[in-house]
Amino acid sequence: MDTLLHTPTSMAKRPCPFSISSSSSSSSSSSTATATATTSTSSSPSPNRQPNMNHQVENLLQTFLGLADSPSLSIDLSFERLLDSLPSDADQSLFINRALKLGSILLEAGKRSARKRSSNHNSLTWALPPDLTIKVFSMLDMQSLCYAAATCSMFHKCAMDPLCYTNIDLTTVVPKVNNAVVSTMIQRAGKALQ
């Protein structure tokens, strides 16, 4: 990993890290970036190389995400070529599993970042201070309070305040409420329950 270069043209010269033998080579494709990113993050480098490794992974990820603008057909063809170049079924299955795992990791990271950005945006643009938001939430019925809590982390934090649960009215809730829900609401209310 010491010679990892960050330009897409140099990535074409690197061997495919998914192959069992070190003699197989890969073409320039998204799979090479995928494979290298997976290998980079799954290896356990020495502590003194960690900052450099993080920088390499970040650059590789930026290059990899730049491929999102590429036609999907070219990425599919490149992936199939890499898959066909692997010698055995086991290697091909491992290659596919690693690609799916990396896709899943990227999807979760993207969702987490989107939620975090949205929450930060909401807390900056929401006109009311937290104490007034809690006061408004305390006037909502339980179903509406639960919906508000699911909106963003700032609303969730405000909705978890015991003052929101001082007057629990379960008669307005259309679906039947089980004991676990009632127990949770009582715990959230604490000493503020009336």
N, C-alpha and C positions, 0 to 999 in steps of 0.2 A: 504494500500500500504506500510505500515511500515515494514511488514514482507516479502516483495517480495524478493525471493532468485533468484540467477542468474544462477543456474545450471539447465540443461534440466530435470534432474531426479526430482528436487523439484517442477518443474512447473506442473508435473502430479498431484500433490496433491492439487493444487489450484482449486477452483470452477470456472466454466465457467462464465465470467462476462457478457456474452450475455443473459443468462437465466434471466427470470423475478424473479423467486424465488431464494433465496440464498441457497437452499438445494441441488440443482443439482450439480453434480460433473462432471469433464471432464477427459478424458484419456490423456496420453502424446501424443501430436501431434502438428503440425504446427499451427493448429487453436487456440490452447491455447495461443501460443505466439502471434498470430495475435490478438486475442481477448484482451489479456492483454496489448499489445502495443497500441491498439486503445483506450482502457479504460484509460490507463496512460496518453496519449496525450490529450484526450478530457476532462479530469477532470480539474478543476481549483484549484490547490493546493495553500496553503498560500505562500506568497513570501519567507519566511524563509526555506521552504521545496523545493523550485524550483531547486537549484543546485543538491540536492540529487535525485530529481525526474528525472532530465535530465540524470544523471549518470545511473539510473535504466533503463530508456528508451533506452539509448545507449547500455547497456549490453543486454537488451532484444532483441533489433534489431540485435545485433551481433549474438546472439543465433538463432534468427529467420532466418537470412540470411545463417547461417550454414546449415539450412535444404534444401537449394538449391541443395546440393549434394545427398540428399535422393532420393530414387526412387519415381517418381511421383505417382505411384499406392498407396504406403503406405500413402502419404499425402492425396490423394483423399479419401481413405477408412476412414482415421481418420476424415476428414472433414464431410463425409457422416454420420459417427457415431455421431459426435457432432450435426449435423443438425437433425438427427432422434431423438436425446435425448430431443430436445426442444418440449414443450407441444403443442404449437399452430402454426397455419400457420403464424400468425403475427410475432411471435418470430423467426420462420424460415426465413421469408422474411427479418426481421431486421438483422439477422445473416449473410445472404447472402449479403445484401447491405453493411454491415460493412466490410466484407471480400473484396468486390469489391472496396470499397472506400480506404481501406488500400493498396490494390494492385495498385490502381491508384496513390496514394500518393507516394508509393515506386518507381513506374515507373518514375514519374515526377522527384523525387529526384535523381534517377539514371541518367536520361538524363541530368539534370542540372549539376550534378557533372562531367559527362563525357564531356560536353561542356566546363566547366570551366577548367578542366584538359587539354583538347585539346588546349584551347586558351592559357593557361600558357605555355604549351609545345611549341606552335608556336612562342610565343613572345621570348622564350629563344633560339630557334634554327634558327629563321629567321635571315639571314646574314646581311640584310640591316637595317640601322637605320630608324626610322619613316620618317624623312625628305626625304630620298632617295626613300622610298616606296611611299610616296605621289607624288613625281616627276614621278615615273614610272606609278602610277595610273592615273596621269593627262594626260598621253599619250594614255590611253585606250579609246575605244569607250564606249558609255553609257551602252550597254548590258554587255560587259565584266567587266566594273566597278561594275555593280550591282551583277554579279556573284562573283567577288572578295570580295565585301562587305559581301556577305552571307557566306563566307568561315569560318571566325572566328572573334572574337570580336576585335582583334588587326587590322585585315584588315578592318573591319567595321569602326573602329575609324579613320583609315587612309583615307578610302574612303569618309568619311563625311567631310573631309577638303575642304574648299572653293576652293582651288587651283585645285582640281580635276574637278571642274565644270567651269573653265574659258572659255573653248571652247566647248560648247555643240553642237554636230552635230547629229541631229535626223534623218538625211537622210539615215544613214547606218543601222538603226534599222529596221528589217524586219517587225515585227508586228506594227500596228498603235499605236501611243502613244496618250493617252488621255490628257485632260487639267490638270488633277490632277497631273500626272507624270511631265509634263512640269513645273507646279507651284512649285512642290517639288524641282526640280532641280534648278530652279531660286532662291528659298529660300536658298538652300545649297550653291550656288555660292556666294550669297551676293554681295558685291561690287567688287569682283574679276571677275565677268562676263564680257566677251568682246563681 
